[in-house]
Amino acid sequence: MNLKKLFAALFKHRHSAVQTESVTVPQTESQTLDADHEWVDLDLPSGTLWATCNVGATRPEEYGDFFAWGETEPKTVYNWDTYKYCQGGNYNMTKYVDSDAWGIRADNLVELLREDDAATVNWGDNWQMPSTEQFRELIDKENTTIEWATISGVSGKRITSKRNGNSIFIPAAGIRGEDNAIYKGSDCICWSRSLNIYASNEAYYLLLYIGYDCIHYNKRGYGITVRPVRVQTKPQQLTN
């Protein structure tokens, strides 16, 4: 099958035909939290602190590295054959299996362990990949505004707090399937640390594109960027 058609069939969201003008925005407001990485306080109800750039990037507009879900190193080819926790196909997951139907045996792991979290492994114990609840809070219209924007010629979405005016920028990095870039320049996509409990070969991610912002899911073997959050020292006040 033609690879382009295959990717189109597997990737489950559709693009809006709406066209919009982008606006050039300045660098995001940040505060230094440790020696190498910066965060932004959006004054969200949970207190979640968001990193200013993706893992593998040094500036907000850089794409950074792409990771299959549960892997902690980037690679050049993203498919089931190269995926760490798979033995050859959709129904052969070897870790993070919520039902025997999806793998060798169910381990009931539905959230990435620290050793499989690309943010933790690459940035240290103070960081982790976001949960779906943290993503929902981030794009909740009660908390933030989201607009298509450009930094240094790179398209993406700027998310601005309604509480304190601080913001983060998510570049439209798209995804990697096989060795191809898909939806580059049009879709802002970042992995969560949460498994899709209804299909253990999939995990959830943040999807921001023209005309729509949501939490979605797709095959764990795709290469997707990671935007870390600061590990919290007190319980979150989030609801599903």
Residue pairs with C-beta under 8 A, 6 or more apart in sequence:
3 177
3 178
3 180
7 177
7 178
7 180
7 182
10 177
10 218
10 219
11 175
11 177
11 182
11 183
11 218
12 216
12 217
12 218
13 207
13 209
13 214
13 216
15 183
15 186
15 187
15 209
15 210
16 209
16 210
16 211
16 212
18 210
18 211
19 210
20 148
20 210
20 211
21 148
22 148
22 149
22 150
22 155
23 147
23 148
23 149
23 150
24 149
24 150
24 151
25 149
25 150
25 151
25 158
25 167
25 169
26 151
27 59
27 60
27 151
28 40
28 52
28 60
28 158
28 166
28 167
28 168
28 169
29 40
29 165
29 166
29 167
30 38
30 39
30 40
30 52
31 38
31 39
31 40
31 41
32 38
33 39
33 49
33 126
33 230
34 124
34 126
36 123
37 51
37 52
37 123
37 127
37 228
38 51
38 52
38 53
39 49
39 50
39 51
39 52
39 230
40 49
40 50
40 51
40 52
40 166
40 167
40 168
41 49
41 164
41 166
42 48
42 50
42 138
42 143
42 144
42 159
42 161
42 163
42 164
42 166
42 167
42 168
43 161
43 163
43 164
43 166
44 137
44 138
44 143
44 161
44 163
45 137
45 143
45 237
45 238
46 133
46 134
46 137
46 232
46 236
46 237
46 238
47 232
47 234
47 236
47 237
48 130
48 134
48 137
48 138
48 229
48 230
48 232
48 236
49 229
49 230
50 138
50 168
50 227
50 229
50 230
51 119
51 123
51 127
51 168
51 227
51 228
51 229
51 230
52 60
52 168
52 169
53 59
53 60
53 62
53 64
53 227
54 62
54 63
54 64
54 65
54 171
54 173
54 190
54 225
54 226
54 227
55 64
55 65
55 67
55 118
55 119
55 122
55 123
55 225
55 226
55 227
55 228
56 62
56 63
56 64
56 65
56 74
56 122
56 225
57 63
57 64
57 65
59 152
60 151
60 168
60 169
60 171
61 151
61 152
61 154
61 156
61 169
61 171
62 154
62 171
63 171
63 173
63 225
64 173
64 225
64 226
65 74
65 118
65 122
65 225
65 226
66 74
66 78
66 173
66 175
66 176
66 223
66 224
66 225
67 73
67 74
67 118
67 191
67 223
67 224
67 225
67 226
68 75
68 78
68 82
68 83
68 84
68 220
68 221
68 222
68 223
68 224
69 112
69 191
69 203
69 220
69 221
69 222
69 224
70 84
70 85
70 95
70 96
70 112
70 116
70 203
70 220
71 83
71 84
71 116
71 118
72 115
72 116
72 117
72 118
72 121
72 122
74 223
75 82
75 223
76 179
77 178
77 179
78 176
78 177
78 178
78 179
78 221
78 222
78 223
79 177
79 178
79 221
80 86
80 88
80 89
80 90
80 92
80 221
81 88
82 221
83 220
83 221
85 93
85 94
85 95
85 96
85 220
86 92
86 93
86 94
86 201
86 220
86 221
87 94
87 104
90 102
90 201
90 219
91 101
91 102
91 103
91 201
92 103
92 104
93 102
93 103
93 104
93 200
93 201
93 220
94 103
94 104
95 103
95 107
95 109
95 116
96 107
96 109
96 110
96 112
96 195
96 200
96 220
97 103
97 104
97 105
97 106
97 107
97 108
97 109
97 200
98 106
98 108
98 109
98 110
98 195
98 197
98 200
99 106
99 200
100 106
102 199
102 200
102 201
103 200
109 195
110 194
110 195
110 197
111 131
111 193
111 194
111 195
112 129
112 193
114 120
114 121
114 125
114 128
115 121
117 128
117 129
117 193
118 129
118 191
118 226
119 127
119 128
119 129
119 226
119 228
119 229
120 127
120 128
120 129
123 228
125 231
126 230
126 231
127 228
127 229
127 230
127 231
128 193
128 228
128 229
128 231
129 191
129 192
129 193
129 226
129 228
129 229
130 138
130 190
130 192
130 193
130 206
130 227
130 228
130 229
131 192
131 193
131 194
132 192
132 194
132 204
132 215
133 236
133 238
133 239
133 240
134 192
134 229
134 236
134 238
135 190
135 192
135 204
135 206
135 215
136 215
136 238
137 143
137 238
138 144
138 159
138 206
139 146
139 159
139 206
139 208
139 213
139 214
139 215
142 162
143 161
143 162
143 163
144 159
144 160
144 161
144 162
145 159
145 160
145 162
146 157
146 158
146 159
146 160
146 208
146 213
147 157
147 158
147 160
148 155
148 156
148 157
148 210
149 155
149 156
149 157
149 158
149 169
150 156
151 169
151 171
154 171
154 172
155 171
155 172
155 185
155 186
156 169
156 170
156 171
156 172
156 188
156 208
157 169
157 170
157 172
157 188
157 208
157 213
158 167
158 168
158 169
158 170
159 167
159 168
159 169
159 170
160 166
160 167
161 167
168 227
170 188
170 190
170 206
170 208
170 227
171 188
171 225
172 183
172 184
172 185
172 186
172 187
172 188
172 208
172 209
173 184
173 187
173 188
173 189
173 225
174 181
174 182
174 183
174 184
174 185
174 186
174 187
174 189
175 181
175 182
175 183
175 187
175 189
175 218
175 222
175 223
175 224
176 182
176 222
176 223
176 224
177 222
177 223
183 189
183 209
186 209
186 210
187 207
187 208
187 209
188 206
188 207
188 208
188 209
189 205
189 206
189 207
189 208
189 224
189 225
190 205
190 206
190 224
190 225
190 226
190 227
191 203
191 204
191 205
191 224
191 225
191 226
192 203
192 204
192 205
192 206
192 215
194 203
194 204
195 202
195 203
195 204
196 202
196 203
196 204
196 217
199 217
201 219
201 220
202 217
202 218
202 219
202 220
203 217
203 218
203 220
204 215
204 216
204 217
205 215
205 216
205 217
205 218
205 224
206 215
206 227
207 213
207 214
207 215
207 216
